[in-house]
Amino acid sequence: MDFFRSNKTLILGGFVALAVVYGIWTYSGSGTTEAPLVATPASTSGAGADLLIALTNLQAVKLDGSVFLDPVFQSLSDFGVNIPPQPVGRPNPFSPLSGTSAAGSLSLPQTITSGTAKK
């Protein structure tokens, strides 16, 4: 304990010197090997570049309309099936069916509809 009391200025000076060296080393940037706190993309050509390349390739495509004038294309026939019009449902599908009474419909128990539970 006497060593610390007799050399406290020397020890305090050593700590201050270490703090100064650490501060210079940290703020100079040469000693940091960590990644920065705010990461910026290394290149802006990630997924956006693929999209731009595909767009450029699509713009280079030229369509030839002479295919539709070819007699082979014109000789093609449609084998589709005509679907007849179907009847449309009720205006309100949730309204009760005509001819049924309200007693035949689903009703909730009294305890749920009134908000009070029977004990």
Summary of the structure (lengths in Angstrom):
residues: 119
radius of gyration: 41.9
end to end distance: 78.4
largest distance: 111.1
contacts: 130
relative contact order: 0.03
helix: 47%
strand: 0%
